[in-house]
Amino acid sequence: MRPTLRVVSPLTLAAALAIAALPDPAAARFSPSLFGSLEARSDNIALFPKWQGALARYFGEASAPQGVTREDLVEWQAFLDGLGGRSAMAQIEAVNDQMNRHRYIQDPPNWGVPDYWATPAQFFQKNGDCEDYAIAKFMSLRALGWPNEALRIVVLKDLNLRLMHAVLVVYHEGQAYVLDNQIDQVMPAERIRHYRPIYSVNEEAWWLHRS
């Protein structure tokens, strides 16, 4: 069972987007409709401190790792090196499969707090929950050269289980692909009907999704 994932209040998101611009045409090529939603874009990712904290720790680990072993980083790099030169779909399938091999564990017993967004190295050491899988996949593809604009971590409602969940969505050749720790295969978003996105985020922006 997936845990209840803490998210920013939709009212807070809506208020922030009241002054935000709509997606620009250049970004639109990466952004087919996600799970049938309408979306509006904002550059104000300060609304997501846990995501910003994970990014800060991630970029700090390369130069001054704290609580992260070099072995974790070396093994990850070796895995990524093995994907160099492979096709785009082969890369996203391999990344999804590799990260999904980790054990699922909720944040309270793992980190002693209700909600924690881990870096990939922390995830490799201690495993994690849904957003940790998504972050590890996001950073793996970024390290392989995928552009930020083609990737989003999506926080959503699973309408079947009536629980919050998080996945990575990858935009490639006009299609949105879902990398999900609950699904073995990489799936086109259009084939998944029981997810209702609330917001999505990458390194530079976030999107509010409406039905």
C-alpha positions in Angstrom: 0.0 0.0 0.0 1.2 3.5 -0.8 1.5 6.0 2.1 -0.4 9.3 2.4 2.0 11.7 0.7 2.0 15.2 2.1 1.5 17.8 -0.6 1.2 21.6 -0.9 -2.5 22.7 -0.5 -4.2 23.0 -3.9 -5.6 26.3 -2.7 -2.1 27.6 -2.1 -1.1 26.4 -5.5 -4.0 28.0 -7.2 -3.3 31.3 -5.4 0.3 31.2 -6.5 -0.7 30.6 -10.1 -3.2 33.4 -10.2 -0.3 35.6 -11.2 1.7 33.0 -13.1 2.0 32.9 -16.9 0.7 30.1 -19.0 3.2 27.6 -20.5 5.4 29.1 -23.2 5.3 27.7 -26.7 8.8 26.4 -26.5 8.0 24.2 -23.5 4.8 22.9 -25.1 6.6 20.4 -27.3 7.6 18.5 -24.1 4.1 18.7 -22.6 1.3 16.8 -24.1 -1.8 16.7 -21.8 -0.9 14.8 -18.7 -3.7 12.3 -17.7 -6.1 14.5 -19.5 -5.5 17.5 -17.3 -5.2 21.2 -18.0 -2.1 22.8 -16.6 -0.7 26.2 -15.7 3.0 26.9 -15.2 4.9 28.9 -12.6 8.7 29.4 -12.0 8.2 29.8 -8.2 9.4 26.5 -7.0 10.0 28.0 -3.5 6.6 26.6 -2.7 8.3 23.2 -2.6 11.0 23.3 0.1 11.4 19.5 0.3 12.1 19.3 -3.4 14.5 22.3 -3.1 16.2 20.6 -0.2 16.7 17.4 -2.1 18.2 19.3 -5.0 20.6 21.2 -2.7 21.7 18.0 -1.0 22.1 16.3 -4.4 24.3 18.9 -5.9 26.3 19.1 -2.7 27.0 15.4 -2.5 29.3 15.4 -5.5 31.8 17.7 -4.0 31.3 17.2 -0.2 29.4 14.0 0.5 28.0 13.8 4.0 26.6 10.4 5.1 27.0 9.2 1.5 29.6 6.6 0.5 31.7 7.0 -2.5 30.8 3.3 -3.3 27.2 4.3 -3.8 28.1 7.1 -6.2 30.7 4.9 -8.1 28.1 2.1 -8.6 25.5 4.5 -9.8 28.0 6.1 -12.3 28.9 2.6 -13.5 25.3 1.9 -14.2 24.8 5.2 -16.0 28.0 4.6 -18.0 26.6 1.3 -19.3 23.6 3.2 -20.7 25.7 5.6 -22.8 24.9 5.4 -26.5 21.7 3.4 -26.0 18.4 4.6 -27.4 16.2 7.0 -25.4 13.5 4.4 -24.7 16.2 1.8 -23.7 17.6 4.4 -21.2 14.3 5.2 -19.6 13.3 1.5 -19.4 16.7 0.6 -17.8 16.5 3.4 -15.3 12.9 2.5 -14.3 13.8 -1.1 -13.9 17.0 -0.4 -11.9 15.4 1.9 -9.4 12.3 -0.2 -9.0 14.6 -3.0 -7.6 14.9 -1.0 -4.4 12.8 -1.9 -1.4 9.8 0.3 -0.6 9.8 1.9 2.9 7.7 4.7 4.3 9.4 7.9 5.6 8.5 7.7 9.3 10.4 4.5 10.0 13.1 5.3 7.5 13.8 9.0 8.4 11.8 9.6 11.6 9.7 12.4 9.9 6.3 12.3 8.2 7.7 13.3 4.8 11.3 13.4 3.4 12.5 13.7 -0.2 15.8 11.8 -0.4 18.6 12.2 -2.9 19.5 9.3 -5.1 22.5 8.4 -2.9 20.4 8.4 0.2 17.8 6.3 -1.6 20.5 3.8 -2.6 21.6 3.5 1.0 18.2 3.4 2.7 15.6 2.7 0.0 12.5 4.9 0.1 9.0 5.7 -0.8 7.3 6.8 -4.1 8.8 10.3 -4.5 12.3 8.9 -3.7 12.0 6.5 -6.6 10.9 9.4 -8.8 13.8 11.6 -7.7 16.4 8.8 -8.4 14.9 8.3 -11.8 14.8 12.0 -12.5 18.5 12.5 -11.5 19.6 9.4 -13.4 18.1 10.7 -16.6 19.5 14.2 -16.1 23.0 12.6 -15.6 22.5 10.8 -18.9 21.9 14.2 -20.6 18.2 14.4 -20.7 17.0 18.0 -20.6 15.2 19.3 -17.5 12.2 20.3 -19.7 11.6 16.7 -20.6 11.2 15.5 -17.0 8.7 16.1 -14.2 8.0 14.6 -10.8 4.2 14.3 -10.7 2.3 14.2 -7.4 -1.1 12.8 -8.0 -4.1 11.0 -6.6 -4.6 7.3 -7.2 -8.3 7.1 -7.7 -8.4 3.3 -7.3 -6.6 3.2 -4.0 -7.7 6.8 -2.9 -4.1 7.6 -1.9 -1.5 10.1 -2.8 1.3 8.9 -5.0 4.3 10.3 -7.0 5.8 9.2 -10.3 8.3 10.5 -12.9 6.9 11.5 -16.2 9.3 11.7 -19.2 8.3 13.5 -22.4 9.8 12.0 -25.5 8.8 12.5 -29.2 5.5 14.0 -28.3 4.5 11.3 -25.8 4.4 11.3 -22.0 5.8 8.2 -20.4 5.2 7.2 -16.8 8.0 5.7 -14.7 6.2 4.3 -11.6 7.5 2.2 -8.8 4.2 0.3 -8.7 4.4 -0.7 -12.4 7.2 -2.8 -13.9 6.9 -1.4 -17.4 7.3 2.2 -18.7 3.7 3.2 -19.6 2.4 5.9 -21.9 0.4 8.3 -19.6 -2.6 8.1 -21.9 -3.0 4.4 -21.0 -3.3 5.1 -17.3 -6.9 6.2 -16.4 -6.9 6.1 -12.6 -4.4 8.9 -11.8 -5.4 12.5 -11.2 -2.4 14.8 -11.2 -2.3 17.6 -8.7 1.1 19.2 -9.4 4.3 18.4 -11.3 7.7 19.9 -10.8 11.2 19.9 -12.3 14.4 21.9 -11.4 13.1 25.2 -12.7 9.3 25.2 -12.7 6.1 23.6 -11.5 2.7 23.1 -13.0 -0.8 23.0 -11.4 -3.1 20.4 -13.0 -6.8 20.8 -13.2 -9.4 18.4 -14.4 
